[in-house]
Amino acid sequence: MKFSSAWLRDLVPGLEIPPIELKDLITLKTAECEGIRDGVIEIDNKSITHRPDLWGHLGMAREVAAILKLPLRDPVRPELIPGAPAPFRIEIEDFDLCPRYSGLLLENVTVAESPAWLRGRLAEVDLKPINNVVDVTNFVMAELAQPMHAFDRDRLQGNAILVRSARPGERLVALDEREYGVGAANLVIADAAGPVALAGVIGGLESAIGGSTRRVVLESANFNATSVRRTSAALKIRTDASMRFEKSQDPENTVRGLARALELLEEVSPGLRVTGGLADSRRPPAPLPVIALPLDWLNRKLGSAVDPVEVRDILERLRFGVTEPSPGTLVVTVPSWRATRDIAVKDDLVEEVGRMIGYDSIEPQAPLAPAIPPPRNPERIFERDLRSMMAAQGFTEVYNYSFVSQSDAEAFGFAPAVHLAVANPIASDQTLLRTSLLPGIRRNILENRRHFESFRIFEIGREIHPRPGGLPVEKLRLAAAIYAAEDCLLEMKRVAECLMENAEVRPSAARPYEHPARAGEVLWRARPVGRLFELHPALLDGGRAAILDLDLEAVLGLSRVEKRFQPLERFPSSEFDLSVVAPSRELVGDHQSRLASLAGPLLQRIRFLRQYTGAPLPEGSKSVSFRLTVGSAERTLELAEVNQIRARVIHGMRQLGYDLRV
């Protein structure tokens, strides 16, 4: 929405601040300005959606005058409209769709090019000049936010203007020269022959103003915002008029629009005369909202102590009616142009006072209520942190239903009898409540491997176990999978160590769904917390998938163990890498233990790096790489000492029959 600073100066005598300062003032107090160019201020439409009055220059001028405490010039002269009987009838079918329709009949009209000042004003706000009659209606719309339309009276049939719903099969050629099937759901303006305009959206070409027009019917109406929006969206027509009507314009503005247009037309079309008087049809006007505003309540809401005299002055400058029937309470009457969509309750008045005094002028105050921290939910925090850690390891989270099929359960060796059956399953593959996350993870693997050669997925969810005579037991677990064409079990072991520092994997008997030679129990702080294994080849039919299955309740319980402070290392440590060439069947953990034993008491950490198989290693062999960190809490180790430890480790491993690569 564009506003001309020159136009605003015409409406606010004494407005002398530069346009750039005016833009900043409007942004601070009223609506967000997006920029300014050549004295034209552009305002973000979204910031004035609730303010139908601000879709015209007079509404913005009211704001500027109130902010700067300047007078406001009202350009409307209602006395120009004659009090004679109306020369035509207006019939409104539904006042809910058209609360008011006003019109004037003008004769002896001369249609010509508009004067330069009028064309210039329209160009400033991106309205294209057409002719003096149409330009005046657009000028009034831009000034008063009241859309208007002009009909060629000699092209209207009959002596009545009908505001009604369209009838089936009716069509209209609009001013954009396109023909529309208006449809029964849309509101139209019609004469005796049929539709001549789409109400609130666009006029018809047949009754448009042309060079031969001598008699004009000026329309100034108020239409239901929802009805206009529905018609505009259905027919894909977006006009300046429809945008304003969609904001719920003031019904009291229709006659003011006619008066302003009449004054301008008399200037741009000398010799024009009004035939008869005002034609006006409306539903009874609704009473203006009256709101009681307790001043102590207002100050509590604002967190300030605004003087009652200042509060009243602010509201009166904004054109509210204000009385004080009892000390400490103002009774505020809302003006009609703020009552359709904007001001309804006393909280709205608090906002008016707050923005005018400036929220930056309200001194912050500490809350009087005690600052009690909210209770922490350790389980939720643990889950959130775990998700972040898994994402950092390259995993994607999956969400599966809590239901499994009987075949999925049996594939993992789970007897259907140990599951709770769903009384009314929504599908044949969702008949049992799951007692493990693994069947769902397997389904995810089978579906995703059709699209990806390798991937990492995880799920955090609950297993549901029946309990005789009571509610089911729900256990929170993590199931993670790494799918790849090559060995991925060691990579999953590394993930487990990242999640749980110093976690161990102890070989154990494989379960039916685990690879017979690639399964173990995960220990943390000497307690079993889950399983690490490769999925049994029969469940995959190609490819390899490493699985980490953790009891999160056990992990959470162990993570609450009291942590003892350990001071930072005072002296630097040293690192060296070793690769052990060993038979493929031997376990990485065994090599790690041997290296740690040989390194001696100065070993601080030992970390598995990678495993390699293939040329130039002999068949049936693998190279396992480790990083050893050595140091002392009392001094910095000499290079000779570090070399001595490394030599001792290499010599010891070679004595055990292993080849080492340094």
Secondary structure, DSSP 8 states (H G I E B T S, - for coil): -EEEHHHHHHHSTT--S-HHHHHHHHHHHT--EEEEETTEEEE-GGGGTT-GGGGSHHHHHHHHHHHHT--------GGGS--S--SSEEEES-TTT-SEEEEEEEES-------HHHHHHHHHTT-----HHHHHHHHHHHHHS--EEEEEGGGS-SSEEEEEE--TT-EEEBTTS-EEE--TTSEEEE-SSSEEEETTTEEBSTT---TT---EEEEEEE--HHHHHHHHHHHT---HHHHHHTT---TTHHHHHHHHHHHHHHHHSTT-EEEEEEEEEE-------EEEEEHHHHHHHHTS---HHHHHHHHHHTT-EEEEEETTEEEEE--HHHHTTT--SHHHHHHHHHHHH-GGGS-----SS--------HHHHHHHHHHHHHHHTT-EE----SEE-HHHHHHTT--GGGS-B-SS-SSTT--EE-S-SHHHHHHHHHHHTTT-SSEEEEEEEEEEE--TTS--EEEEEEEEEEEESS--HHHHHHHHHHHSTT-EEEE----TTEEEEEEEEEEETTEEEEEEEEE-HHHHSSSEEEEEEEEHHHHHHHHTS--------SS--EEEEEEEEEETTS-HHHHHHHHHHHH-TTEEEEEEEEEE-STTS-TTEEEEEEEEEE--SSS---HHHHHHHHHHHHHHHHHTT-EEE-
